[in-house]
Amino acid sequence: MKRINQIEPLLGIEEKNELVSVMDSGWYTESKKTRDFENMFSSLTKSKYAVAVTSGTTALFLGLKALGIGLGDEVIVPDLTFVASPNSVELTGAKPILVDIEPKSLNIDLKKIGKLVTKKTKAIMPVDFNGRSTDMKILKEFADKHNLSLVEDACHAIGSFHETGHHMGTQSDVGIFSFSTPKIITTGQGGMIITNNKKIYENCLSLKDFGRDTSKKQNMLNAFKHDVIGYNFKFTEFQAAVGIAQMKKLKQRMLIKKKLFRLYREQLEKFNEIDFIDTDLNKITPWMIDIIIKNKKLKNKVIVNLKENNIETRIFYPPIHNLKPYKNSDKKFPVSSNISSRGLWLPSSVSLTDDQVIRISKAISNLFR
């Protein structure tokens, strides 16, 4: 039977036409298409400013740097996330302080962050795991009380909204998004920083362009005036071209992702061995279809069974505290450890058909029966 990949990108003639227009233009590094892409994303999120950069990881790093976070500082990060989250903190010279998650949303446990705040703590990095957010009202009140910044890793959350109607990432000082290949829209690699703060925006523009004073960049007498240490994290017109075409398909893809989640749930929620995370599909666009299986042993059987049926799956991220660079034997993270051991992402491509979802579900059903 035809192989079903866990996730795959979908590009078409629209992306090809946009790329050809870049080749014909002669402008390859950040120009009009990059500005257009940023404006489209700003319009989607209703944020004042958007800055395109080379990846979600560099976006996280620049967001932290733009807030002045650096050597000797601490940033609170959930233990269940992709390694890019704590890595971006390390890249600034600051230290990630891990905190367990709560099981309802798989987000940072707000009840546990209070004990972790010290004089060195400068920010909290909530991660919108698979498009679901923590209670931002409570988190913002806590951050304001302790004079902490919020750098929101919303890389899973393109097309997801809070109960208030605000797009995820907009209720923090900085929101970060990723356009890597598995995301709902992709530019191959790429990231976006959004903010409503003009100073943070200007800092990001400067930091991603070698520390230039961007307001004077067009004046060649100031082209090599570098006010701070900066980096080369500029976008390309090729990426922007693909991004523009992908953005035009986003609303339809949001509907597809929600439909996939509903269909999987209809097929599989009758089994006691499987739990679905509570997901309000009126607001949330799942990045991937995630299930929590009764135990690790059974999860491994599901993986093997699907593989035998030529179906690929993906396990959840390992807890950060279990990774060699962040190994920490002194602290316990029971929820993230438990969820990570039982979590599984099922095939979730926007090109997936109903018949394929039913085929996948039947393969799982046959194992449980």
TORKE-676241 format. One record per residue (C-alpha): residue in three letters; y, z, x. Coordinates in nm, 4 decimals, padded with zeros to 6 digits, m for minus. Last residue first. Layout:
BEGIN
   r        Y        Z        X
 ALA        Y        Z        X
...
end
This chain:
BEGIN
   r        Y        Z        X
 ARG m00.5136  01.9086 m00.9520
 PHE m00.2630  02.0030 m00.6843
 LEU m00.3519  01.7113 m00.4576
 ASN m00.3576  01.4624 m00.7446
 SER m00.0094  01.5748 m00.8490
 ILE  00.1308  01.5062 m00.5007
 ALA m00.0047  01.1499 m00.4983
 LYS  00.1101  01.1102 m00.8578
 SER  00.4638  01.2129 m00.7629
 ILE  00.4825  00.9564 m00.4850
 ARG  00.3579  00.6777 m00.7124
 ILE  00.5987  00.7909 m00.9873
 VAL  00.8879  00.7787 m00.7409
 GLN  00.7738  00.4327 m00.6299
 ASP  00.7619  00.3089 m00.9892
 ASP  01.1130  00.4416 m01.0492
 THR  01.2374  00.2374 m00.7542
 LEU  01.3768  00.3632 m00.4206
 SER  01.6684  00.1548 m00.2866
 VAL  01.8988  00.4593 m00.2891
 SER  01.6565  00.6170 m00.0424
 SER  01.5251  00.9653 m00.1242
 PRO  01.1622  00.9973 m00.0126
 LEU  01.0799  01.3705 m00.0403
 TRP  01.2521  01.6407  00.1620
 LEU  01.0363  01.9491  00.2167
 GLY  01.1086  02.3205  00.2324
 ARG  00.8361  02.5830  00.2802
 SER  00.8819  02.6984  00.6412
 SER  01.2584  02.6460  00.6285
 ILE  01.2872  02.8540  00.3114
 ASN  01.1023  03.1495  00.4628
 SER  01.2828  03.1489  00.7961
 SER  01.6215  03.1007  00.6264
 VAL  01.5462  03.3930  00.3944
 PRO  01.4055  03.6331  00.6536
 PHE  01.6736  03.5962  00.9221
 LYS  01.5970  03.8848  01.1537
 LYS  01.8030  03.9800  01.4573
 ASP  01.6947  04.0985  01.8020
 SER  01.4678  03.8052  01.8861
 ASN  01.7485  03.5524  01.9159
 LYS  01.6729  03.2082  02.0502
 TYR  01.9888  02.9970  02.0272
 PRO  01.9261  02.7466  02.3080
 LYS  01.5475  02.7543  02.2383
 LEU  01.5669  02.6939  01.8644
 ASN  01.4233  02.9705  01.6467
 HIS  01.7648  03.1245  01.5700
 ILE  01.8780  02.7880  01.4323
 PRO  01.6175  02.8001  01.1580
 PRO  01.4077  02.4815  01.1687
 TYR  01.5576  02.1975  00.9643
 PHE  01.3620  02.1138  00.6513
 ILE  01.0569  01.8888  00.6796
 ARG  01.0820  01.5154  00.6192
 THR  00.8465  01.2964  00.4175
 GLU  00.6883  00.9543  00.4684
 ILE  00.4501  00.7874  00.2233
 ASN  00.1620  00.5663  00.3412
 ASN m00.0854  00.7349  00.1036
 GLU m00.2476  00.9157  00.3963
 LYS  00.1041  01.0303  00.4898
 LEU  00.1440  01.1692  00.1396
 ASN m00.1709  01.3783  00.1767
 VAL m00.0737  01.4977  00.5233
 ILE  00.2723  01.6106  00.4090
 VAL  00.1320  01.7745  00.0950
 LYS m00.1292  01.9585  00.3004
 ASN  00.1435  02.0816  00.5362
 LYS  00.3361  02.2172  00.2393
 LEU  00.0237  02.3975  00.1184
 LYS m00.0053  02.5829  00.4475
 LYS  00.3655  02.6618  00.4520
 ASN  00.3613  02.8290  00.1123
 LYS  00.4582  02.7710 m00.2520
 ILE  00.6511  02.4493 m00.1893
 ILE  01.0313  02.4275 m00.2026
 ILE  01.1497  02.0819 m00.3031
 ASP  01.4378  01.8662 m00.1819
 ILE  01.5461  01.5245 m00.3008
 MET  01.8012  01.4040 m00.0484
 TRP  02.1814  01.3941 m00.0385
 PRO  02.1896  01.5528 m00.3817
 THR  02.5027  01.4550 m00.5758
 ILE  02.6367  01.7693 m00.7385
 LYS  02.8850  01.8030 m01.0237
 ASN  02.7146  01.6859 m01.3440
 LEU  02.3864  01.7124 m01.1544
 ASP  02.4049  02.0899 m01.1609
 THR  02.1260  02.1772 m00.9185
 ASP  01.9027  02.4851 m00.9274
 ILE  01.6709  02.4393 m00.6293
 PHE  01.3415  02.2865 m00.7384
 ASP  01.0238  02.4896 m00.7038
 ILE  00.6710  02.3577 m00.6504
 GLU  00.3341  02.5360 m00.6544
 ASN  00.3729  02.6259 m01.0213
 PHE  00.3416  02.2575 m01.1085
 LYS  00.5264  02.1522 m01.4223
 GLU  00.8366  02.0787 m01.2107
 LEU  00.6722  01.7708 m01.0603
 GLN  00.7213  01.4591 m01.2726
 GLU  01.0366  01.5585 m01.4601
 ARG  01.1843  01.6987 m01.1380
 TYR  01.1133  01.3769 m00.9488
 LEU  01.2792  01.1772 m01.2270
 ARG  01.5862  01.4020 m01.2431
 PHE  01.6381  01.3953 m00.8649
 LEU  01.5993  01.0175 m00.8540
 LYS  01.8536  00.9776 m01.1364
 LYS  02.1017  01.1966 m00.9493
 LYS  02.0624  00.9871 m00.6352
 ILE  02.1032  00.6654 m00.8351
 LEU  02.4190  00.7854 m01.0086
 MET  02.5752  00.8787 m00.6742
 ARG  02.4730  00.5375 m00.5421
 GLN  02.6680  00.3649 m00.8181
 LYS  02.9783  00.5673 m00.7363
 LEU  02.9376  00.4977 m00.3628
 LYS  02.9084  00.1188 m00.3696
 LYS  03.2761  00.0455 m00.2950
 MET  03.2577  00.3111 m00.0227
 GLN  02.9805  00.1126  00.1476
 ALA  03.1944 m00.2005  00.1794
 ILE  03.4813  00.0023  00.3263
 GLY  03.2452  00.1883  00.5591
 VAL  03.0979 m00.1333  00.6983
 ALA  03.4466 m00.2546  00.7850
 ALA  03.5444  00.0866  00.9198
 GLN  03.2491  00.0855  01.1576
 PHE  03.3446 m00.2596  01.2868
 GLU  03.7121 m00.1601  01.3054
 THR  03.6129  00.1122  01.5491
 PHE  03.6760  00.4865  01.5340
 LYS  03.8391  00.6887  01.8120
 PHE  03.6658  00.9878  01.9688
 ASN  03.8122  00.9475  02.3171
 TYR  03.9123  01.2996  02.4097
 GLY  04.2156  01.5209  02.4493
 ILE  04.3603  01.7736  02.6901
 VAL  04.7103  01.8415  02.5612
 ASP  05.0572  01.6840  02.5807
 HIS  04.9415  01.3500  02.7189
 LYS  05.2222  01.1005  02.7767
 PHE  05.0575  00.7753  02.8799
 ALA  05.1891  00.5559  02.5981
 ASN  05.5325  00.7210  02.6122
 LEU  05.7294  00.4317  02.7625
 MET  05.5059  00.2014  02.5594
 ASN  05.6568  00.3314  02.2351
 GLN  05.3818  00.2865  01.9761
 LYS  05.2222  00.6130  02.0853
 LYS  05.5296  00.8232  02.0134
 SER  05.4128  00.9924  01.6903
 THR  05.0633  01.0066  01.8352
 ASP  05.1602  01.2463  02.1125
 ARG  04.8531  01.1646  02.3141
 GLY  04.5765  01.4174  02.3702
 PHE  04.3206  01.1547  02.4764
 ASP  04.3067  00.9960  02.1289
 LYS  04.0742  01.2247  01.9307
 LEU  04.2812  01.5311  02.0185
 SER  04.6097  01.3708  01.9123
 LEU  04.4966  01.2607  01.5682
 CYS  04.3198  01.5931  01.5129
 ASN  04.6325  01.7904  01.6052
 GLU  04.8396  01.5775  01.3671
 TYR  04.6005  01.6515  01.0820
 ILE  04.5940  02.0245  01.1605
 LYS  04.9758  02.0248  01.1537
 LYS  04.9854  01.8297  00.8251
 ASN  04.7538  02.0712  00.6418
 ASN  04.5757  01.9218  00.3419
 THR  04.2659  01.8492  00.5464
 ILE  03.9883  01.5923  00.5827
 ILE  03.7892  01.5069  00.8941
 MET  03.5561  01.2083  00.8757
 GLY  03.2502  01.1144  01.0771
 GLY  03.0770  00.8131  01.2270
 GLN  02.7457  00.6627  01.3190
 GLY  02.5770  00.3649  01.1598
 THR  02.8724  00.3318  00.9202
 THR  02.6756  00.4928  00.6410
 ILE  02.6998  00.5825  00.2744
 ILE  02.4520  00.8189  00.1077
 LYS  02.3701  00.9527  00.4549
 PRO  02.0543  00.8650  00.6518
 THR  02.2314  00.6336  00.9024
 SER  02.5129  00.8656  01.0073
 PHE  02.8310  00.8649  00.7974
 SER  02.9120  01.2356  00.8303
 PHE  03.1695  01.4576  00.6608
 ILE  03.3850  01.7529  00.7706
 GLY  03.6303  01.9581  00.5655
 VAL  03.9110  02.1543  00.7303
 ASP  04.1197  02.4440  00.6036
 SER  03.8631  02.4846  00.3259
 GLN  03.8863  02.4021 m00.0448
 THR  03.8761  02.0260  00.0130
 GLY  03.5319  02.0102  00.1729
 MET  03.3541  01.9676 m00.1570
 HIS  03.5505  01.7577 m00.4048
 HIS  03.7548  01.9664 m00.6469
 GLY  03.6415  01.9624 m01.0111
 THR  03.6662  02.3390 m01.0531
 GLU  03.2869  02.3641 m01.0706
 HIS  03.2868  02.2213 m00.7190
 PHE  03.2187  01.8542 m00.6505
 SER  02.9629  01.6433 m00.4664
 GLY  03.0157  01.2737 m00.3841
 ILE  02.9759  01.3128 m00.0083
 ALA  02.8159  01.6556  00.0322
 HIS  02.5536  01.6484  00.3059
 CYS  02.8111  01.6347  00.5889
 ALA  03.0189  01.9006  00.4137
 ASP  03.0400  02.1293  00.7165
 GLU  03.3394  02.3333  00.6074
 VAL  03.5718  02.4768  00.8704
 LEU  03.7279  02.7853  00.7102
 SER  03.9854  02.9820  00.9091
 LEU  03.9869  03.3610  00.9260
 ASN  04.2716  03.6039  00.8598
 HIS  04.0339  03.8821  00.7484
 LYS  04.1620  03.9031  00.3907
 ASP  04.2200  03.5270  00.3792
 ALA  03.8606  03.4586  00.4835
 PHE  03.7212  03.7002  00.2232
 GLU  03.9329  03.5507 m00.0539
 LYS  03.8305  03.2016  00.0580
 LEU  03.4615  03.2970  00.0539
 ILE  03.4842  03.4458 m00.2956
 LYS  03.6570  03.1375 m00.4348
 MET  03.4291  02.9077 m00.2331
 ASP  03.1118  03.0313 m00.4035
 THR  02.8620  02.8530 m00.1766
 SER  02.8227  02.4792 m00.2002
 ARG  02.5399  02.2435 m00.2863
 GLY  02.5366  01.8850 m00.1555
 ASN  02.2097  01.9094  00.0348
 PHE  02.3272  02.2233  00.2167
 ASP  02.7040  02.2517  00.1913
 VAL  02.7444  02.4336  00.5236
 PRO  02.9986  02.7159  00.5475
 MET  03.1593  02.7453  00.8935
 ILE  03.3538  03.0714  00.9202
 ALA  03.6439  03.1122  01.1599
 LYS  03.8214  03.3262  01.4196
 THR  03.5869  03.6141  01.4907
 LYS  03.6717  03.7794  01.8236
 LYS  03.8091  04.0983  01.6680
 THR  03.4761  04.1303  01.4885
 VAL  03.3298  03.9987  01.1632
 LEU  02.9501  04.0145  01.1452
 LYS  02.9097  04.3015  00.8983
 GLY  03.1209  04.1206  00.6390
 ILE  02.9122  03.8018  00.6603
 LYS  02.6077  03.9517  00.4904
 LYS  02.7045  03.9525  00.1221
 LEU  02.8397  03.5970  00.1457
 ASP  02.4965  03.4628  00.2387
 ILE  02.5667  03.1107  00.3736
 ASN  02.4110  02.8430  00.1569
 LEU  02.0548  02.7689  00.0485
 SER  02.1942  02.7551 m00.3093
 LYS  01.9814  03.0231 m00.4771
 PRO  01.7996  03.1528 m00.1683
 GLU  02.0933  03.3162  00.0148
 ILE  02.1354  03.2228  00.3783
 ASP  02.1151  03.4361  00.6924
 VAL  02.4015  03.4631  00.9409
 LEU  02.4341  03.3247  01.2921
 ILE  02.7306  03.3919  01.5181
 PRO  02.8284  03.0717  01.6988
 LYS  03.0146  03.1390  02.0245
 ALA  03.3357  02.9645  02.1303
 GLY  03.3666  02.7317  02.4285
 THR  03.4702  02.4404  02.2055
 LEU  03.1351  02.2680  02.2590
 GLU  02.9522  02.5849  02.1599
 VAL  03.1075  02.5621  01.8134
 SER  03.0048  02.1978  01.7812
 ASN  02.6513  02.2918  01.8831
 PRO  02.6373  02.5551  01.6076
 SER  02.6846  02.2874  01.3376
 ALA  02.5121  01.9995  01.5190
 VAL  02.1841  02.1961  01.5079
 PHE  02.1336  02.1033  01.1427
 THR  02.1619  02.3993  00.9097
 LEU  01.9722  02.7130  00.8128
 ASP  02.1078  03.0010  01.0221
 PRO  02.4511  02.9822  00.8624
 VAL  02.7487  02.9798  01.1046
 ILE  03.0091  03.2515  01.1769
 VAL  03.2523  03.1397  01.4478
 GLU  03.3387  03.3541  01.7507
 ASP  03.6172  03.3172  02.0052
 GLY  03.5877  03.3746  02.3810
 LEU  03.6689  03.0170  02.4783
 GLY  03.8058  02.8062  02.1950
 ILE  03.9372  02.7856  01.8412
 GLY  04.2920  02.6516  01.8171
 LEU  04.2609  02.5176  01.4624
 ALA  04.2639  02.1597  01.5924
 LYS  03.9800  02.2584  01.8242
 LEU  03.7598  02.3635  01.5309
 GLY  03.8273  02.0437  01.3409
 LEU  03.7779  01.8437  01.6597
 PHE  03.4315  01.9922  01.7130
 LEU  03.3259  01.9448  01.3529
 ALA  03.4468  01.5834  01.3584
 THR  03.2709  01.5282  01.6912
 THR  02.9483  01.6384  01.5245
 GLY  03.0059  01.4272  01.2135
 SER  03.0407  01.1242  01.4361
 THR  03.2843  00.8843  01.6082
 VAL  03.6032  00.9796  01.4277
 ALA  03.7890  00.8938  01.1053
 VAL  04.0842  01.1172  01.0116
 ALA  04.1733  01.1930  00.6490
 TYR  04.4909  01.3539  00.5161
 LYS  04.6272  01.4628  00.1803
 SER  04.2899  01.5293  00.0188
 LYS  04.1981  01.3872 m00.3212
 THR  03.8342  01.3652 m00.2088
 LEU  03.7849  01.0037 m00.3172
 SER  04.1466  00.9087 m00.2408
 SER  04.1245  01.0546  00.1092
 PHE  03.8050  00.8581  00.1598
 MET  03.9687  00.5344  00.0520
 ASN  04.2723  00.6099  00.2668
 GLU  04.0536  00.6696  00.5718
 PHE  03.8752  00.3395  00.5134
 ASP  04.2065  00.1550  00.4763
 ARG  04.3411  00.3140  00.7957
 THR  04.0249  00.2103  00.9802
 LYS  04.0560 m00.1388  00.8344
 LYS  04.4164 m00.1689  00.9542
 SER  04.3572 m00.0714  01.3176
 GLU  04.1227  00.1448  01.5165
 THR  03.9436 m00.0564  01.7841
 TYR  03.8251 m00.4127  01.7189
 TRP  04.1320 m00.6180  01.6338
 GLY  04.0631 m00.9905  01.7000
 SER  04.0873 m01.0675  01.3292
 ASP  03.7950 m01.3106  01.3127
 MET  03.5469 m01.0537  01.4380
 VAL  03.6840 m00.8014  01.1894
 SER  03.6515 m01.0516  00.9024
 VAL  03.2923 m01.1155  01.0067
 LEU  03.2175 m00.7441  00.9755
 GLU  03.3594 m00.7326  00.6215
 ASN  03.1490 m01.0324  00.5202
 LYS  02.8348 m00.8755  00.6615
 GLU  02.9034 m00.5461  00.4798
 GLU  02.9397 m00.7275  00.1493
 ILE  02.6257 m00.9323  00.2192
 GLY  02.4094 m00.6242  00.2195
 LEU  02.3474 m00.2795  00.3646
 LEU  02.0995 m00.0154  00.2522
 PRO  02.0064  00.2686  00.4824
 GLU  01.6597  00.4267  00.4888
 ILE  01.5177  00.7637  00.3900
 GLN  01.1668  00.9080  00.3587
 ASN  01.0113  00.5681  00.4150
 ILE  00.7684  00.4277  00.1591
 ARG  00.4999  00.2124  00.3202
 LYS  00.3561 m00.0671  00.1095
 MET  00.0000  00.0000  00.0000
end
